[in-house]
Amino acid sequence: MVYLHYPQASRGLGNLSVLELDRNAVHFLPDDVFVDLGRLTELRLADNQVEHVWARTFRGLRSLHRLRLTSNRLGNVPTATIQT
């Protein structure tokens, strides 16, 4: 089981455009975990164990065009989570 707890984990990856975390047993995505990835265009989190997405989990992903969350344990995703 993988917990992405610390926003600091993404520091130094500001130029990253695609992040693939499919099939990594990710369980928990806290607020601001991707805050330093402003140039990310695609985030792949399919086939994990994510049960909940917080209102600020995806904050800072201003260039995101594709978000893949299929095959997780999500009941719903708050509308405030994804801002256009």
C-alpha positions as CSV (number, residue, x, y, z in Angstrom):
1,M,0.0,0.0,0.0
2,V,1.5,3.3,-1.0
3,Y,0.6,6.6,0.6
4,L,1.6,9.8,-1.2
5,H,1.7,12.0,1.9
6,Y,4.1,14.8,1.3
7,P,3.8,17.6,-1.1
8,Q,7.6,17.9,-0.9
9,A,7.8,14.6,-2.8
10,S,7.1,16.5,-6.1
11,R,9.6,19.3,-5.5
12,G,12.2,19.4,-8.3
13,L,9.8,17.9,-10.8
14,G,8.3,21.2,-12.0
15,N,9.0,20.5,-15.7
16,L,7.4,17.0,-15.7
17,S,4.6,16.7,-18.2
18,V,3.4,13.1,-17.7
19,L,3.3,11.3,-14.4
20,E,2.3,7.6,-14.5
21,L,1.4,6.0,-11.2
22,D,-0.9,3.3,-12.6
23,R,-0.8,-0.1,-10.7
24,N,1.2,1.2,-7.8
25,A,-1.2,0.3,-4.9
26,V,-1.6,4.1,-4.2
27,H,-4.2,4.4,-1.4
28,F,-4.1,8.0,-0.2
29,L,-3.7,11.3,-2.0
30,P,-3.7,14.2,0.4
31,D,-4.3,17.9,-0.3
32,D,-1.6,19.6,-2.3
33,V,0.4,16.5,-3.1
34,F,0.9,17.6,-6.7
35,V,1.1,21.4,-6.0
36,D,4.6,21.8,-7.5
37,L,3.7,20.1,-10.8
38,G,2.2,23.0,-12.6
39,R,3.4,21.9,-16.1
40,L,1.9,18.4,-15.7
41,T,-0.5,17.7,-18.7
42,E,-1.3,14.1,-17.9
43,L,-1.7,12.3,-14.5
44,R,-2.3,8.5,-14.6
45,L,-3.5,7.0,-11.3
46,A,-5.5,4.0,-12.7
47,D,-5.7,0.6,-11.1
48,N,-4.8,1.7,-7.6
49,Q,-6.7,1.7,-4.3
50,V,-7.6,5.3,-4.0
51,E,-10.8,5.6,-1.9
52,H,-11.1,9.4,-1.5
53,V,-10.0,12.5,-3.3
54,W,-9.8,15.7,-1.2
55,A,-10.9,19.1,-2.4
56,R,-7.3,20.3,-2.9
57,T,-5.6,17.0,-4.0
58,F,-5.1,18.3,-7.5
59,R,-4.4,22.0,-6.7
60,G,-1.7,23.5,-8.7
61,L,-2.2,21.3,-11.8
62,R,-3.1,24.3,-14.0
63,S,-1.8,22.6,-17.3
64,L,-3.6,19.2,-16.7
65,H,-5.6,18.0,-19.7
66,R,-5.9,14.3,-18.9
67,L,-6.6,12.7,-15.5
68,R,-6.9,8.9,-15.3
69,L,-8.6,7.5,-12.1
70,T,-10.2,4.4,-13.5
71,S,-10.3,1.2,-11.5
72,N,-9.9,2.7,-8.0
73,R,-12.2,2.5,-5.0
74,L,-13.6,6.0,-5.4
75,G,-17.3,6.5,-4.6
76,N,-17.3,10.1,-6.0
77,V,-15.0,13.0,-6.7
78,P,-15.9,16.4,-5.2
79,T,-16.6,19.0,-8.0
80,A,-14.2,21.4,-6.2
81,T,-11.4,18.9,-6.9
82,I,-11.2,19.7,-10.6
83,Q,-11.0,23.4,-11.4
84,T,-10.9,24.6,-15.0
